[in-house]
Amino acid sequence: MTNEILEKAISAVVENNKSFCRFLTANDTGLTGAHQAGIFIPKPANSILFETPGQKGENKDKFVKIKWQDNLTTDSRFIYYGVGTRDEYRITKFGRGFPFLQPEHTGICSF
């Protein structure tokens, strides 16, 4: 990670109520060819997405406005998948042209 990206991530945390930084995986950026939707969010970070954790056996979602680095803003969706064998959190619905879900962003921190 370059110093510039690191400084921007630290600044975002200081300036905002809730911040999250994650290195995008090959699965997140579509490099693996998997049919997953959106960016995976680890369970310990669920409080950033929802007031209460997701419950196995049900899905839940909410629509939010997200401010990414470089002042990019998206109308996105936080979702917990709890039905069937799934038990995971994701951020989806980034809109056309969202730059960070491209293979060249694998391993880069998005916040």
PDB file as gemmi writes it, atoms N, CA and C in Angstrom:
CRYST1    1.000    1.000    1.000  90.00  90.00  90.00 P 1                      
ATOM      1  N   MET A   1       0.862  -1.166   0.000  1.00  0.00           N  
ATOM      2  CA  MET A   1       0.000   0.000   0.000  1.00  0.00           C  
ATOM      3  C   MET A   1       0.907   1.228   0.000  1.00  0.00           C  
ATOM      4  N   THR A   2       0.617   2.175  -0.845  1.00  0.00           N  
ATOM      5  CA  THR A   2       1.424   3.385  -0.879  1.00  0.00           C  
ATOM      6  C   THR A   2       1.110   4.255   0.321  1.00  0.00           C  
ATOM      7  N   ASN A   3       2.043   5.134   0.654  1.00  0.00           N  
ATOM      8  CA  ASN A   3       1.828   6.055   1.766  1.00  0.00           C  
ATOM      9  C   ASN A   3       0.616   6.948   1.533  1.00  0.00           C  
ATOM     10  N   GLU A   4       0.383   7.342   0.281  1.00  0.00           N  
ATOM     11  CA  GLU A   4      -0.749   8.213  -0.036  1.00  0.00           C  
ATOM     12  C   GLU A   4      -2.076   7.518   0.287  1.00  0.00           C  
ATOM     13  N   ILE A   5      -2.215   6.253  -0.118  1.00  0.00           N  
ATOM     14  CA  ILE A   5      -3.451   5.508   0.172  1.00  0.00           C  
ATOM     15  C   ILE A   5      -3.606   5.327   1.676  1.00  0.00           C  
ATOM     16  N   LEU A   6      -2.519   5.002   2.354  1.00  0.00           N  
ATOM     17  CA  LEU A   6      -2.560   4.833   3.801  1.00  0.00           C  
ATOM     18  C   LEU A   6      -2.981   6.129   4.504  1.00  0.00           C  
ATOM     19  N   GLU A   7      -2.418   7.246   4.084  1.00  0.00           N  
ATOM     20  CA  GLU A   7      -2.781   8.541   4.675  1.00  0.00           C  
ATOM     21  C   GLU A   7      -4.248   8.866   4.427  1.00  0.00           C  
ATOM     22  N   LYS A   8      -4.747   8.565   3.235  1.00  0.00           N  
ATOM     23  CA  LYS A   8      -6.166   8.810   2.930  1.00  0.00           C  
ATOM     24  C   LYS A   8      -7.068   7.932   3.788  1.00  0.00           C  
ATOM     25  N   ALA A   9      -6.681   6.681   3.995  1.00  0.00           N  
ATOM     26  CA  ALA A   9      -7.483   5.775   4.817  1.00  0.00           C  
ATOM     27  C   ALA A   9      -7.539   6.274   6.259  1.00  0.00           C  
ATOM     28  N   ILE A  10      -6.411   6.675   6.801  1.00  0.00           N  
ATOM     29  CA  ILE A  10      -6.378   7.195   8.174  1.00  0.00           C  
ATOM     30  C   ILE A  10      -7.218   8.457   8.284  1.00  0.00           C  
ATOM     31  N   SER A  11      -7.116   9.339   7.322  1.00  0.00           N  
ATOM     32  CA  SER A  11      -7.899  10.574   7.315  1.00  0.00           C  
ATOM     33  C   SER A  11      -9.398  10.272   7.270  1.00  0.00           C  
ATOM     34  N   ALA A  12      -9.800   9.292   6.459  1.00  0.00           N  
ATOM     35  CA  ALA A  12     -11.218   8.927   6.359  1.00  0.00           C  
ATOM     36  C   ALA A  12     -11.748   8.434   7.697  1.00  0.00           C  
ATOM     37  N   VAL A  13     -10.951   7.652   8.407  1.00  0.00           N  
ATOM     38  CA  VAL A  13     -11.372   7.144   9.716  1.00  0.00           C  
ATOM     39  C   VAL A  13     -11.554   8.293  10.702  1.00  0.00           C  
ATOM     40  N   VAL A  14     -10.633   9.232  10.693  1.00  0.00           N  
ATOM     41  CA  VAL A  14     -10.679  10.360  11.620  1.00  0.00           C  
ATOM     42  C   VAL A  14     -11.869  11.278  11.320  1.00  0.00           C  
ATOM     43  N   GLU A  15     -12.186  11.477  10.049  1.00  0.00           N  
ATOM     44  CA  GLU A  15     -13.199  12.447   9.636  1.00  0.00           C  
ATOM     45  C   GLU A  15     -14.627  11.918   9.640  1.00  0.00           C  
ATOM     46  N   ASN A  16     -14.841  10.623   9.711  1.00  0.00           N  
ATOM     47  CA  ASN A  16     -16.180  10.074   9.555  1.00  0.00           C  
ATOM     48  C   ASN A  16     -16.625   9.278  10.775  1.00  0.00           C  
ATOM     49  N   ASN A  17     -17.953   9.142  10.913  1.00  0.00           N  
ATOM     50  CA  ASN A  17     -18.519   8.383  12.020  1.00  0.00           C  
ATOM     51  C   ASN A  17     -18.150   6.914  11.952  1.00  0.00           C  
ATOM     52  N   LYS A  18     -18.247   6.346  10.769  1.00  0.00           N  
ATOM     53  CA  LYS A  18     -17.922   4.927  10.576  1.00  0.00           C  
ATOM     54  C   LYS A  18     -17.070   4.795   9.332  1.00  0.00           C  
ATOM     55  N   SER A  19     -16.000   4.048   9.454  1.00  0.00           N  
ATOM     56  CA  SER A  19     -15.108   3.809   8.320  1.00  0.00           C  
ATOM     57  C   SER A  19     -14.694   2.354   8.316  1.00  0.00           C  
ATOM     58  N   PHE A  20     -14.336   1.873   7.135  1.00  0.00           N  
ATOM     59  CA  PHE A  20     -13.923   0.479   6.984  1.00  0.00           C  
ATOM     60  C   PHE A  20     -12.935   0.422   5.836  1.00  0.00           C  
ATOM     61  N   CYS A  21     -11.840  -0.271   6.034  1.00  0.00           N  
ATOM     62  CA  CYS A  21     -10.836  -0.444   4.996  1.00  0.00           C  
ATOM     63  C   CYS A  21     -10.635  -1.938   4.791  1.00  0.00           C  
ATOM     64  N   ARG A  22     -10.624  -2.357   3.548  1.00  0.00           N  
ATOM     65  CA  ARG A  22     -10.475  -3.788   3.258  1.00  0.00           C  
ATOM     66  C   ARG A  22      -9.665  -3.973   1.988  1.00  0.00           C  
ATOM     67  N   PHE A  23      -8.726  -4.916   2.024  1.00  0.00           N  
ATOM     68  CA  PHE A  23      -7.999  -5.281   0.818  1.00  0.00           C  
ATOM     69  C   PHE A  23      -8.911  -6.181  -0.006  1.00  0.00           C  
ATOM     70  N   LEU A  24      -9.170  -5.792  -1.246  1.00  0.00           N  
ATOM     71  CA  LEU A  24     -10.086  -6.545  -2.094  1.00  0.00           C  
ATOM     72  C   LEU A  24      -9.443  -7.846  -2.544  1.00  0.00           C  
ATOM     73  N   THR A  25     -10.216  -8.931  -2.451  1.00  0.00           N  
ATOM     74  CA  THR A  25      -9.727 -10.246  -2.849  1.00  0.00           C  
ATOM     75  C   THR A  25     -10.034 -10.504  -4.323  1.00  0.00           C  
ATOM     76  N   ALA A  26      -9.417 -11.543  -4.867  1.00  0.00           N  
ATOM     77  CA  ALA A  26      -9.691 -11.939  -6.250  1.00  0.00           C  
ATOM     78  C   ALA A  26     -11.168 -12.285  -6.422  1.00  0.00           C  
ATOM     79  N   ASN A  27     -11.801 -12.833  -5.391  1.00  0.00           N  
ATOM     80  CA  ASN A  27     -13.225 -13.145  -5.446  1.00  0.00           C  
ATOM     81  C   ASN A  27     -14.056 -11.859  -5.501  1.00  0.00           C  
ATOM     82  N   ASP A  28     -13.660 -10.832  -4.733  1.00  0.00           N  
ATOM     83  CA  ASP A  28     -14.378  -9.547  -4.737  1.00  0.00           C  
ATOM     84  C   ASP A  28     -14.335  -8.887  -6.114  1.00  0.00           C  
ATOM     85  N   THR A  29     -13.187  -8.947  -6.767  1.00  0.00           N  
ATOM     86  CA  THR A  29     -12.993  -8.220  -8.027  1.00  0.00           C  
ATOM     87  C   THR A  29     -13.322  -9.043  -9.271  1.00  0.00           C  
ATOM     88  N   GLY A  30     -13.791 -10.279  -9.090  1.00  0.00           N  
ATOM     89  CA  GLY A  30     -14.190 -11.107 -10.219  1.00  0.00           C  
ATOM     90  C   GLY A  30     -13.056 -11.861 -10.883  1.00  0.00           C  
ATOM     91  N   LEU A  31     -11.859 -11.775 -10.337  1.00  0.00           N  
ATOM     92  CA  LEU A  31     -10.700 -12.427 -10.937  1.00  0.00           C  
ATOM     93  C   LEU A  31     -10.803 -13.945 -10.909  1.00  0.00           C  
ATOM     94  N   THR A  32     -11.510 -14.509  -9.940  1.00  0.00           N  
ATOM     95  CA  THR A  32     -11.635 -15.966  -9.829  1.00  0.00           C  
ATOM     96  C   THR A  32     -12.726 -16.539 -10.735  1.00  0.00           C  
ATOM     97  N   GLY A  33     -13.569 -15.672 -11.286  1.00  0.00           N  
ATOM     98  CA  GLY A  33     -14.668 -16.141 -12.111  1.00  0.00           C  
ATOM     99  C   GLY A  33     -15.870 -16.610 -11.307  1.00  0.00           C  
ATOM    100  N   ALA A  34     -15.815 -16.475  -9.990  1.00  0.00           N  
ATOM    101  CA  ALA A  34     -16.940 -16.861  -9.126  1.00  0.00           C  
ATOM    102  C   ALA A  34     -18.123 -15.936  -9.390  1.00  0.00           C  
ATOM    103  N   HIS A  35     -19.284 -16.382  -9.037  1.00  0.00           N  
ATOM    104  CA  HIS A  35     -20.495 -15.598  -9.288  1.00  0.00           C  
ATOM    105  C   HIS A  35     -20.998 -14.919  -8.020  1.00  0.00           C  
ATOM    106  N   GLN A  36     -20.086 -14.512  -7.154  1.00  0.00           N  
ATOM    107  CA  GLN A  36     -20.466 -13.789  -5.942  1.00  0.00           C  
ATOM    108  C   GLN A  36     -20.847 -12.365  -6.321  1.00  0.00           C  
ATOM    109  N   ALA A  37     -21.725 -11.778  -5.564  1.00  0.00           N  
ATOM    110  CA  ALA A  37     -22.124 -10.395  -5.817  1.00  0.00           C  
ATOM    111  C   ALA A  37     -21.528  -9.503  -4.743  1.00  0.00           C  
ATOM    112  N   GLY A  38     -20.815  -8.487  -5.157  1.00  0.00           N  
ATOM    113  CA  GLY A  38     -20.362  -7.478  -4.228  1.00  0.00           C  
ATOM    114  C   GLY A  38     -19.119  -7.811  -3.438  1.00  0.00           C  
ATOM    115  N   ILE A  39     -18.859  -6.958  -2.461  1.00  0.00           N  
ATOM    116  CA  ILE A  39     -17.671  -7.058  -1.625  1.00  0.00           C  
ATOM    117  C   ILE A  39     -18.032  -7.771  -0.324  1.00  0.00           C  
ATOM    118  N   PHE A  40     -17.304  -8.817  -0.018  1.00  0.00           N  
ATOM    119  CA  PHE A  40     -17.493  -9.577   1.212  1.00  0.00           C  
ATOM    120  C   PHE A  40     -17.049  -8.738   2.414  1.00  0.00           C  
ATOM    121  N   ILE A  41     -17.848  -8.748   3.476  1.00  0.00           N  
ATOM    122  CA  ILE A  41     -17.524  -8.045   4.710  1.00  0.00           C  
ATOM    123  C   ILE A  41     -17.426  -9.073   5.831  1.00  0.00           C  
ATOM    124  N   PRO A  42     -16.288  -9.147   6.512  1.00  0.00           N  
ATOM    125  CA  PRO A  42     -16.133 -10.116   7.601  1.00  0.00           C  
ATOM    126  C   PRO A  42     -17.155  -9.894   8.719  1.00  0.00           C  
ATOM    127  N   LYS A  43     -17.592 -10.977   9.346  1.00  0.00           N  
ATOM    128  CA  LYS A  43     -18.616 -10.898  10.396  1.00  0.00           C  
ATOM    129  C   LYS A  43     -18.288  -9.935  11.529  1.00  0.00           C  
ATOM    130  N   PRO A  44     -17.037  -9.841  11.992  1.00  0.00           N  
ATOM    131  CA  PRO A  44     -16.770  -8.891  13.084  1.00  0.00           C  
ATOM    132  C   PRO A  44     -17.077  -7.432  12.735  1.00  0.00           C  
ATOM    133  N   ALA A  45     -17.222  -7.116  11.454  1.00  0.00           N  
ATOM    134  CA  ALA A  45     -17.533  -5.746  11.030  1.00  0.00           C  
ATOM    135  C   ALA A  45     -19.032  -5.527  10.831  1.00  0.00           C  
ATOM    136  N   ASN A  46     -19.878  -6.479  11.233  1.00  0.00           N  
ATOM    137  CA  ASN A  46     -21.317  -6.358  10.967  1.00  0.00           C  
ATOM    138  C   ASN A  46     -21.933  -5.117  11.596  1.00  0.00           C  
ATOM    139  N   SER A  47     -21.362  -4.607  12.677  1.00  0.00           N  
ATOM    140  CA  SER A  47     -21.956  -3.430  13.331  1.00  0.00           C  
ATOM    141  C   SER A  47     -21.809  -2.172  12.481  1.00  0.00           C  
ATOM    142  N   ILE A  48     -20.928  -2.189  11.501  1.00  0.00           N  
ATOM    143  CA  ILE A  48     -20.823  -1.063  10.571  1.00  0.00           C  
ATOM    144  C   ILE A  48     -22.003  -1.074   9.610  1.00  0.00           C  
ATOM    145  N   LEU A  49     -22.515  -2.269   9.326  1.00  0.00           N  
ATOM    146  CA  LEU A  49     -23.599  -2.410   8.350  1.00  0.00           C  
ATOM    147  C   LEU A  49     -24.985  -2.325   8.976  1.00  0.00           C  
ATOM    148  N   PHE A  50     -25.160  -2.976  10.132  1.00  0.00           N  
ATOM    149  CA  PHE A  50     -26.487  -3.089  10.748  1.00  0.00           C  
ATOM    150  C   PHE A  50     -26.409  -2.829  12.250  1.00  0.00           C  
ATOM    151  N   GLU A  51     -27.537  -2.435  12.831  1.00  0.00           N  
ATOM    152  CA  GLU A  51     -27.603  -2.208  14.277  1.00  0.00           C  
ATOM    153  C   GLU A  51     -27.523  -3.518  15.056  1.00  0.00           C  
ATOM    154  N   THR A  52     -28.066  -4.599  14.476  1.00  0.00           N  
ATOM    155  CA  THR A  52     -28.021  -5.917  15.111  1.00  0.00           C  
ATOM    156  C   THR A  52     -27.484  -6.926  14.102  1.00  0.00           C  
ATOM    157  N   PRO A  53     -26.816  -7.977  14.564  1.00  0.00           N  
ATOM    158  CA  PRO A  53     -26.279  -8.985  13.639  1.00  0.00           C  
ATOM    159  C   PRO A  53     -27.382  -9.699  12.873  1.00  0.00           C  
ATOM    160  N   GLY A  54     -27.030 -10.221  11.711  1.00  0.00           N  
ATOM    161  CA  GLY A  54     -27.966 -11.030  10.942  1.00  0.00           C  
ATOM    162  C   GLY A  54     -28.269 -12.326  11.666  1.00  0.00           C  
ATOM    163  N   GLN A  55     -29.463 -12.865  11.422  1.00  0.00           N  
ATOM    164  CA  GLN A  55     -29.895 -14.117  12.045  1.00  0.00           C  
ATOM    165  C   GLN A  55     -29.951 -15.207  10.989  1.00  0.00           C  
ATOM    166  N   LYS A  56     -29.310 -16.333  11.287  1.00  0.00           N  
ATOM    167  CA  LYS A  56     -29.341 -17.473  10.373  1.00  0.00           C  
ATOM    168  C   LYS A  56     -30.793 -17.834  10.070  1.00  0.00           C  
ATOM    169  N   GLY A  57     -31.078 -18.097   8.802  1.00  0.00           N  
ATOM    170  CA  GLY A  57     -32.433 -18.438   8.379  1.00  0.00           C  
ATOM    171  C   GLY A  57     -33.166 -17.286   7.722  1.00  0.00           C  
ATOM    172  N   GLU A  58     -32.601 -16.076   7.789  1.00  0.00           N  
ATOM    173  CA  GLU A  58     -33.250 -14.926   7.139  1.00  0.00           C  
ATOM    174  C   GLU A  58     -32.219 -13.996   6.511  1.00  0.00           C  
ATOM    175  N   ASN A  59     -32.622 -13.344   5.443  1.00  0.00           N  
ATOM    176  CA  ASN A  59     -31.812 -12.313   4.809  1.00  0.00           C  
ATOM    177  C   ASN A  59     -32.284 -10.959   5.318  1.00  0.00           C  
ATOM    178  N   LYS A  60     -31.397  -9.990   5.312  1.00  0.00           N  
ATOM    179  CA  LYS A  60     -31.823  -8.621   5.588  1.00  0.00           C  
ATOM    180  C   LYS A  60     -30.927  -7.681   4.815  1.00  0.00           C  
ATOM    181  N   ASP A  61     -31.476  -6.518   4.478  1.00  0.00           N  
ATOM    182  CA  ASP A  61     -30.690  -5.547   3.729  1.00  0.00           C  
ATOM    183  C   ASP A  61     -31.121  -4.131   4.063  1.00  0.00           C  
ATOM    184  N   LYS A  62     -30.287  -3.194   3.657  1.00  0.00           N  
ATOM    185  CA  LYS A  62     -30.648  -1.784   3.748  1.00  0.00           C  
ATOM    186  C   LYS A  62     -29.858  -1.029   2.690  1.00  0.00           C  
ATOM    187  N   PHE A  63     -30.491  -0.002   2.163  1.00  0.00           N  
ATOM    188  CA  PHE A  63     -29.874   0.802   1.122  1.00  0.00           C  
ATOM    189  C   PHE A  63     -29.202   2.007   1.767  1.00  0.00           C  
ATOM    190  N   VAL A  64     -27.983   2.301   1.306  1.00  0.00           N  
ATOM    191  CA  VAL A  64     -27.152   3.333   1.924  1.00  0.00           C  
ATOM    192  C   VAL A  64     -26.394   4.114   0.860  1.00  0.00           C  
ATOM    193  N   LYS A  65     -25.942   5.278   1.243  1.00  0.00           N  
ATOM    194  CA  LYS A  65     -25.039   6.072   0.419  1.00  0.00           C  
ATOM    195  C   LYS A  65     -23.652   5.883   1.016  1.00  0.00           C  
ATOM    196  N   ILE A  66     -22.686   5.461   0.192  1.00  0.00           N  
ATOM    197  CA  ILE A  66     -21.322   5.202   0.658  1.00  0.00           C  
ATOM    198  C   ILE A  66     -20.373   6.198   0.001  1.00  0.00           C  
ATOM    199  N   LYS A  67     -19.527   6.801   0.816  1.00  0.00           N  
ATOM    200  CA  LYS A  67     -18.476   7.677   0.301  1.00  0.00           C  
ATOM    201  C   LYS A  67     -17.169   6.885   0.305  1.00  0.00           C  
ATOM    202  N   TRP A  68     -16.660   6.610  -0.897  1.00  0.00           N  
ATOM    203  CA  TRP A  68     -15.413   5.865  -1.079  1.00  0.00           C  
ATOM    204  C   TRP A  68     -14.268   6.855  -1.153  1.00  0.00           C  
ATOM    205  N   GLN A  69     -13.046   6.339  -1.280  1.00  0.00           N  
ATOM    206  CA  GLN A  69     -11.908   7.232  -1.432  1.00  0.00           C  
ATOM    207  C   GLN A  69     -12.073   8.089  -2.677  1.00  0.00           C  
ATOM    208  N   ASP A  70     -11.347   9.187  -2.702  1.00  0.00           N  
ATOM    209  CA  ASP A  70     -11.355  10.135  -3.822  1.00  0.00           C  
ATOM    210  C   ASP A  70     -12.745  10.714  -4.087  1.00  0.00           C  
ATOM    211  N   ASN A  71     -13.556  10.838  -3.030  1.00  0.00           N  
ATOM    212  CA  ASN A  71     -14.889  11.460  -3.084  1.00  0.00           C  
ATOM    213  C   ASN A  71     -15.869  10.763  -4.017  1.00  0.00           C  
ATOM    214  N   LEU A  72     -15.647   9.500  -4.319  1.00  0.00           N  
ATOM    215  CA  LEU A  72     -16.607   8.716  -5.090  1.00  0.00           C  
ATOM    216  C   LEU A  72     -17.744   8.309  -4.150  1.00  0.00           C  
ATOM    217  N   THR A  73     -18.984   8.520  -4.574  1.00  0.00           N  
ATOM    218  CA  THR A  73     -20.150   8.165  -3.770  1.00  0.00           C  
ATOM    219  C   THR A  73     -21.034   7.207  -4.563  1.00  0.00           C  
ATOM    220  N   THR A  74     -21.553   6.180  -3.883  1.00  0.00           N  
ATOM    221  CA  THR A  74     -22.475   5.244  -4.529  1.00  0.00           C  
ATOM    222  C   THR A  74     -23.734   5.086  -3.687  1.00  0.00           C  
ATOM    223  N   ASP A  75     -24.831   4.795  -4.338  1.00  0.00           N  
ATOM    224  CA  ASP A  75     -26.059   4.367  -3.668  1.00  0.00           C  
ATOM    225  C   ASP A  75     -25.995   2.848  -3.699  1.00  0.00           C  
ATOM    226  N   SER A  76     -25.686   2.252  -2.570  1.00  0.00           N  
ATOM    227  CA  SER A  76     -25.392   0.830  -2.504  1.00  0.00           C  
ATOM    228  C   SER A  76     -26.311   0.114  -1.531  1.00  0.00           C  
ATOM    229  N   ARG A  77     -26.028  -1.149  -1.321  1.00  0.00           N  
ATOM    230  CA  ARG A  77     -26.871  -2.002  -0.481  1.00  0.00           C  
ATOM    231  C   ARG A  77     -25.998  -2.836   0.452  1.00  0.00           C  
ATOM    232  N   PHE A  78     -26.311  -2.781   1.734  1.00  0.00           N  
ATOM    233  CA  PHE A  78     -25.724  -3.703   2.699  1.00  0.00           C  
ATOM    234  C   PHE A  78     -26.672  -4.884   2.768  1.00  0.00           C  
ATOM    235  N   ILE A  79     -26.131  -6.103   2.713  1.00  0.00           N  
ATOM    236  CA  ILE A  79     -26.995  -7.272   2.777  1.00  0.00           C  
ATOM    237  C   ILE A  79     -26.357  -8.363   3.633  1.00  0.00           C  
ATOM    238  N   TYR A  80     -27.206  -8.999   4.418  1.00  0.00           N  
ATOM    239  CA  TYR A  80     -26.816 -10.205   5.138  1.00  0.00           C  
ATOM    240  C   TYR A  80     -27.565 -11.350   4.487  1.00  0.00           C  
ATOM    241  N   TYR A  81     -26.824 -12.352   4.023  1.00  0.00           N  
ATOM    242  CA  TYR A  81     -27.402 -13.565   3.466  1.00  0.00           C  
ATOM    243  C   TYR A  81     -27.371 -14.631   4.551  1.00  0.00           C  
ATOM    244  N   GLY A  82     -28.540 -15.032   5.044  1.00  0.00           N  
ATOM    245  CA  GLY A  82     -28.601 -16.035   6.099  1.00  0.00           C  
ATOM    246  C   GLY A  82     -29.462 -17.230   5.759  1.00  0.00           C  
ATOM    247  N   VAL A  83     -30.010 -17.261   4.553  1.00  0.00           N  
ATOM    248  CA  VAL A  83     -30.900 -18.345   4.142  1.00  0.00           C  
ATOM    249  C   VAL A  83     -30.081 -19.491   3.555  1.00  0.00           C  
ATOM    250  N   GLY A  84     -30.518 -20.707   3.807  1.00  0.00           N  
ATOM    251  CA  GLY A  84     -29.845 -21.897   3.281  1.00  0.00           C  
ATOM    252  C   GLY A  84     -28.481 -22.073   3.921  1.00  0.00           C  
ATOM    253  N   THR A  85     -27.497 -22.342   3.100  1.00  0.00           N  
ATOM    254  CA  THR A  85     -26.149 -22.576   3.624  1.00  0.00           C  
ATOM    255  C   THR A  85     -25.357 -21.286   3.800  1.00  0.00           C  
ATOM    256  N   ARG A  86     -25.909 -20.172   3.359  1.00  0.00           N  
ATOM    257  CA  ARG A  86     -25.163 -18.916   3.412  1.00  0.00           C  
ATOM    258  C   ARG A  86     -25.245 -18.279   4.794  1.00  0.00           C  
ATOM    259  N   ASP A  87     -24.181 -17.578   5.137  1.00  0.00           N  
ATOM    260  CA  ASP A  87     -24.087 -16.871   6.415  1.00  0.00           C  
ATOM    261  C   ASP A  87     -23.004 -15.812   6.247  1.00  0.00           C  
ATOM    262  N   GLU A  88     -23.342 -14.740   5.472  1.00  0.00           N  
ATOM    263  CA  GLU A  88     -22.316 -13.758   5.137  1.00  0.00           C  
ATOM    264  C   GLU A  88     -22.903 -12.379   4.878  1.00  0.00           C  
ATOM    265  N   TYR A  89     -22.040 -11.399   5.024  1.00  0.00           N  
ATOM    266  CA  TYR A  89     -22.378  -9.995   4.768  1.00  0.00           C  
ATOM    267  C   TYR A  89     -21.679  -9.539   3.497  1.00  0.00           C  
ATOM    268  N   ARG A  90     -22.360  -8.687   2.736  1.00  0.00           N  
ATOM    269  CA  ARG A  90     -21.778  -8.126   1.519  1.00  0.00           C  
ATOM    270  C   ARG A  90     -22.289  -6.705   1.296  1.00  0.00           C  
ATOM    271  N   ILE A  91     -21.517  -5.965   0.535  1.00  0.00           N  
ATOM    272  CA  ILE A  91     -21.965  -4.669   0.011  1.00  0.00           C  
ATOM    273  C   ILE A  91     -22.155  -4.868  -1.484  1.00  0.00           C  
ATOM    274  N   THR A  92     -23.322  -4.483  -1.998  1.00  0.00           N  
ATOM    275  CA  THR A  92     -23.641  -4.663  -3.416  1.00  0.00           C  
ATOM    276  C   THR A  92     -24.191  -3.360  -3.992  1.00  0.00           C  
ATOM    277  N   LYS A  93     -24.550  -3.406  -5.262  1.00  0.00           N  
ATOM    278  CA  LYS A  93     -25.186  -2.299  -5.991  1.00  0.00           C  
ATOM    279  C   LYS A  93     -24.304  -1.045  -5.995  1.00  0.00           C  
ATOM    280  N   PHE A  94     -23.248  -1.096  -6.797  1.00  0.00           N  
ATOM    281  CA  PHE A  94     -22.314   0.025  -6.878  1.00  0.00           C  
ATOM    282  C   PHE A  94     -22.583   0.935  -8.067  1.00  0.00           C  
ATOM    283  N   GLY A  95     -23.361   0.458  -9.019  1.00  0.00           N  
ATOM    284  CA  GLY A  95     -23.639   1.242 -10.216  1.00  0.00           C  
ATOM    285  C   GLY A  95     -22.616   0.974 -11.317  1.00  0.00           C  
ATOM    286  N   ARG A  96     -22.998   1.337 -12.510  1.00  0.00           N  
ATOM    287  CA  ARG A  96     -22.115   1.133 -13.664  1.00  0.00           C  
ATOM    288  C   ARG A  96     -20.843   1.963 -13.507  1.00  0.00           C  
ATOM    289  N   GLY A  97     -19.759   1.378 -13.938  1.00  0.00           N  
ATOM    290  CA  GLY A  97     -18.497   2.101 -13.937  1.00  0.00           C  
ATOM    291  C   GLY A  97     -17.803   2.180 -12.591  1.00  0.00           C  
ATOM    292  N   PHE A  98     -18.288   1.443 -11.585  1.00  0.00           N  
ATOM    293  CA  PHE A  98     -17.627   1.453 -10.281  1.00  0.00           C  
ATOM    294  C   PHE A  98     -16.210   0.895 -10.469  1.00  0.00           C  
ATOM    295  N   PRO A  99     -15.188   1.688 -10.169  1.00  0.00           N  
ATOM    296  CA  PRO A  99     -13.836   1.300 -10.561  1.00  0.00           C  
ATOM    297  C   PRO A  99     -13.181   0.200  -9.730  1.00  0.00           C  
ATOM    298  N   PHE A 100     -13.617  -0.026  -8.497  1.00  0.00           N  
ATOM    299  CA  PHE A 100     -12.860  -0.891  -7.604  1.00  0.00           C  
ATOM    300  C   PHE A 100     -13.140  -2.381  -7.747  1.00  0.00           C  
ATOM    301  N   LEU A 101     -14.143  -2.758  -8.515  1.00  0.00           N  
ATOM    302  CA  LEU A 101     -14.426  -4.177  -8.686  1.00  0.00           C  
ATOM    303  C   LEU A 101     -13.788  -4.733  -9.956  1.00  0.00           C  
ATOM    304  N   GLN A 102     -12.730  -4.101 -10.398  1.00  0.00           N  
ATOM    305  CA  GLN A 102     -11.978  -4.566 -11.562  1.00  0.00           C  
ATOM    306  C   GLN A 102     -10.791  -5.397 -11.082  1.00  0.00           C  
ATOM    307  N   PRO A 103     -10.382  -6.417 -11.856  1.00  0.00           N  
ATOM    308  CA  PRO A 103      -9.281  -7.294 -11.444  1.00  0.00           C  
ATOM    309  C   PRO A 103      -7.995  -6.562 -11.039  1.00  0.00           C  
ATOM    310  N   GLU A 104      -7.710  -5.426 -11.656  1.00  0.00           N  
ATOM    311  CA  GLU A 104      -6.475  -4.709 -11.320  1.00  0.00           C  
ATOM    312  C   GLU A 104      -6.495  -4.105  -9.908  1.00  0.00           C  
ATOM    313  N   HIS A 105      -7.659  -4.102  -9.245  1.00  0.00           N  
ATOM    314  CA  HIS A 105      -7.760  -3.599  -7.874  1.00  0.00           C  
ATOM    315  C   HIS A 105      -7.630  -4.703  -6.828  1.00  0.00           C  
ATOM    316  N   THR A 106      -7.386  -5.932  -7.274  1.00  0.00           N  
ATOM    317  CA  THR A 106      -7.182  -7.041  -6.331  1.00  0.00           C  
ATOM    318  C   THR A 106      -5.967  -6.730  -5.456  1.00  0.00           C  
ATOM    319  N   GLY A 107      -6.150  -6.852  -4.155  1.00  0.00           N  
ATOM    320  CA  GLY A 107      -5.061  -6.597  -3.214  1.00  0.00           C  
ATOM    321  C   GLY A 107      -4.903  -5.157  -2.809  1.00  0.00           C  
ATOM    322  N   ILE A 108      -5.755  -4.268  -3.324  1.00  0.00           N  
ATOM    323  CA  ILE A 108      -5.681  -2.846  -3.000  1.00  0.00           C  
ATOM    324  C   ILE A 108      -6.744  -2.534  -1.957  1.00  0.00           C  
ATOM    325  N   CYS A 109      -6.412  -1.682  -1.038  1.00  0.00           N  
ATOM    326  CA  CYS A 109      -7.334  -1.294   0.029  1.00  0.00           C  
ATOM    327  C   CYS A 109      -8.376  -0.322  -0.505  1.00  0.00           C  
ATOM    328  N   SER A 110      -9.646  -0.641  -0.287  1.00  0.00           N  
ATOM    329  CA  SER A 110     -10.730   0.284  -0.598  1.00  0.00           C  
ATOM    330  C   SER A 110     -11.373   0.674   0.715  1.00  0.00           C  
ATOM    331  N   PHE A 111     -11.741   1.944   0.821  1.00  0.00           N  
ATOM    332  CA  PHE A 111     -12.353   2.426   2.061  1.00  0.00           C  
ATOM    333  C   PHE A 111     -13.432   3.414   1.758  1.00  0.00           C  
TER     334      PHE A 111                                                      
END                                                                             
